[in-house]
Amino acid sequence: MNRMETIIDQLMAVARKPAQAIAGHKAQTGKGAVGVMPVYAPEEIIHAAGYLPVGIWGGQKTITKARAYLPPYACSIMQSVMEMQIEGVYDNLQAVLFSVPCDTLKCMSQKWKGTAPVIVFTHPQNRKLAAAHGFLVEEYKRLREKLEKTLGVKITDEALGRSIDIYNENRKIMREFSELAAQYPHSIDPVKRHGVMKARHFMEKSQHTALVKELMDEVKALPSEPWQGKKVILTGITAEPDEVLDVLKENGFAVVADDLAQESRQFRLDVPAGEEPLSRLAKWWQDFDGCSLAVNPEKPRGKMLIDMVEKHQADAVVVCMMKFCDPEEFDYPIYYAQLEEKGIRSLYLDIDQESTSFEQIKTRVQSFREML
């Protein structure tokens, strides 16, 4: 096994077994982890406290207990999160951070069954107003105070500034990795690409940055071979379970860019420069666009997808539609029509973390490949 494969295996192991990463961080620093529910939270505040921010994105899970607390039409991620919290999977967390941009997340923040205390904050949805910035700064102040009280630490502006720098460096490197992966689809297939990106949800960001930098150096040393298959852009909340990406790989599709909430939307923009760290974090939310959970009446997502297709000379867009995610379903007809107007093909796939059979997805992907 060469060094590139070793690094990828290491990152994918973190993505698949985050509990071990949490245990390793605690052994190294003496501090534990704070869970972060999807999709956007100021992780830098947790990082500045010395604790490990850990993304809570559910997982491939048969649902049996969660139905007692959530209706069957609650989204797939929340169903699996509820199932795992009832089983005690998240009891090793010191706190759980909730942003509540959708009805199901609001419900989950009130129905949390884990032992970790819940800290809820609200992102303003009229995001572009000056008043929205002031509101969010105050929300972040309250969030910081609650974290300080819960964790028994002091979170200074200096520490926050350092954490923002560390996160911005990671965002920059991840954007570079995404571009590099598009140039080396033979070496970085859809599953490996996803594993590298997912690992950042469970690692201290400077450590993740160092590993990805080393990985990129190894990849750049390889010859770049022409790709004979098709190139696609992914959009949606997440493309998990991994079997979905396996199907794309088996059918000769390379993921050359993505617009996934779990992946590139996390590092699409840097936190802007400025004096006040909480104000900078709030400004990021105002600047961010292209997600159904970050309302913008101008609906720029379709244009953003079209630009991605043109930039990467992609053959199509694959819509990874999270089952029962109302905000994503509301956005879909708008950007679908925009893609159609531009003559860009798209494939709609239902994403369900409870799935164990993928024959229907295989059939749809195979048929789509033949159409292309």
Helices and strands as residue ranges (DSSP letters): H 3-16, H 18-29, E 33-36, H 43-48, E 52-55, G 66-68, H 76-86, E 93-99, H 103-111, E 118-121, H 130-151, H 157-183, H 190-199, H 205-220, E 230-236, H 242-250, E 253-260, G 264-266, H 277-287, H 301-312, E 316-322, H 326-341, E 345-351, H 359-371
